[in-house]
Amino acid sequence: MPNRSITQISLVVDDYDKAIEYFVNKLGFYLIEDNFIPDQNKRWVVVSPSKSFGPSLVLAKASNKEQEKAIGNQTGGRVFLFLNTDDFWSDYKAFKDQGVEFVREPQEHDYGTVAVFKDIFGNL
């Protein structure tokens, strides 16, 4: 079997700059790419929680009504992405200080501490 991994995940958004502002300035992600693709009249925008490893998000602006329906509801109301950290409480405080909306406050479990927040589009 080939060695495979998921490297990028598309997140449908309504505005590139608003999405960049949220992920970079509120969540502390890195802006990896932001390039205009003239022949498709769109931007290729990639953000990542780390500069050095793991999957990244492609912030994909909805280009039709069907895609617009998915904004904020990528997974039908289920938690969409799981962000791991080696310093939960530091990140939690930083996110709260930036106005990130938590819909489930931290809970301790055998496998770690978990909280759920909602992004500016409504995804959990």
C-alpha positions as CSV (number, residue, x, y, z in Angstrom):
1,M,0.0,0.0,0.0
2,P,1.2,3.5,-0.7
3,N,1.9,5.9,2.2
4,R,-0.8,8.5,2.0
5,S,-1.9,11.5,4.1
6,I,-4.4,14.3,3.9
7,T,-2.5,17.5,3.3
8,Q,-5.3,20.1,2.7
9,I,-8.9,20.5,3.5
10,S,-11.2,22.9,1.7
11,L,-13.3,25.2,3.9
12,V,-16.0,27.1,2.0
13,V,-16.2,30.8,3.0
14,D,-18.0,33.9,1.9
15,D,-15.0,36.2,1.8
16,Y,-11.3,35.5,1.6
17,D,-10.1,38.5,3.6
18,K,-12.6,38.0,6.4
19,A,-11.6,34.3,6.6
20,I,-7.9,35.2,6.7
21,E,-8.5,37.8,9.4
22,Y,-10.2,35.3,11.6
23,F,-7.8,32.3,11.1
24,V,-4.6,34.4,11.2
25,N,-5.4,37.2,13.7
26,K,-7.9,35.4,16.0
27,L,-6.7,31.8,15.9
28,G,-3.0,32.4,15.3
29,F,-2.8,30.4,12.1
30,Y,-0.1,31.1,9.5
31,L,-1.0,32.5,6.1
32,I,0.9,30.0,3.9
33,E,-0.4,31.2,0.4
34,D,-2.6,33.9,-1.0
35,N,-2.3,33.9,-4.8
36,F,-4.7,35.2,-7.4
37,I,-5.5,32.7,-10.2
38,P,-6.5,34.9,-13.2
39,D,-7.8,32.2,-15.5
40,Q,-10.2,31.0,-12.7
41,N,-10.8,34.5,-11.3
42,K,-10.3,33.3,-7.8
43,R,-7.6,33.2,-5.1
44,W,-5.7,30.2,-3.7
45,V,-5.6,30.9,0.0
46,V,-4.0,28.4,2.4
47,V,-3.7,28.8,6.2
48,S,-2.2,26.4,8.7
49,P,-2.0,26.2,12.5
50,S,1.7,25.3,12.1
51,K,4.4,26.4,9.6
52,S,6.1,23.0,9.7
53,F,3.7,20.1,9.7
54,G,0.2,18.7,9.3
55,P,-2.8,19.5,7.2
56,S,-3.7,23.0,6.1
57,L,-7.0,24.7,5.2
58,V,-7.7,25.9,1.7
59,L,-10.1,28.9,2.2
60,A,-12.3,28.5,-0.8
61,K,-14.8,31.3,-1.6
62,A,-18.2,30.0,-2.6
63,S,-18.7,30.5,-6.3
64,N,-22.4,29.5,-6.7
65,K,-25.6,29.2,-4.7
66,E,-25.0,25.5,-3.9
67,Q,-21.6,26.2,-2.4
68,E,-23.0,29.2,-0.5
69,K,-25.4,26.8,1.3
70,A,-22.4,24.9,2.8
71,I,-20.9,28.0,4.4
72,G,-21.0,27.4,8.1
73,N,-22.4,24.0,7.8
74,Q,-19.6,21.9,6.2
75,T,-20.6,18.8,8.2
76,G,-24.3,19.2,8.8
77,G,-23.9,20.7,12.3
78,R,-21.3,18.2,13.5
79,V,-17.8,19.3,14.7
80,F,-15.9,19.8,11.5
81,L,-12.2,20.1,12.5
82,F,-10.3,19.1,15.6
83,L,-7.4,21.3,16.6
84,N,-4.8,19.7,18.8
85,T,-2.5,21.8,21.0
86,D,0.3,21.1,23.5
87,D,-0.9,24.0,25.7
88,F,-4.7,23.9,25.9
89,W,-5.2,26.5,28.6
90,S,-2.9,29.0,26.9
91,D,-4.7,28.7,23.6
92,Y,-8.1,28.7,25.3
93,K,-7.3,32.0,27.0
94,A,-5.9,33.5,23.9
95,F,-8.9,32.5,21.8
96,K,-11.3,33.9,24.5
97,D,-9.3,37.1,24.6
98,Q,-9.7,37.4,20.8
99,G,-13.5,36.9,21.1
100,V,-13.7,33.4,19.8
101,E,-17.2,32.0,20.6
102,F,-17.1,28.8,22.5
103,V,-20.3,26.7,22.3
104,R,-19.0,24.0,24.7
105,E,-16.7,25.1,27.6
106,P,-13.7,23.0,28.5
107,Q,-14.3,19.5,29.9
108,E,-11.6,17.1,31.2
109,H,-11.7,13.6,29.8
110,D,-9.3,10.6,30.0
111,Y,-8.0,11.4,26.6
112,G,-7.5,15.2,27.3
113,T,-9.3,18.5,27.7
114,V,-11.9,19.4,25.1
115,A,-13.8,22.5,24.2
116,V,-15.8,23.4,21.1
117,F,-15.8,26.8,19.4
118,K,-17.6,28.2,16.4
119,D,-15.8,29.9,13.6
120,I,-17.1,33.2,12.2
121,F,-19.0,31.2,9.5
122,G,-20.7,28.9,12.0
123,N,-18.6,25.7,11.7
124,L,-17.8,23.9,14.9
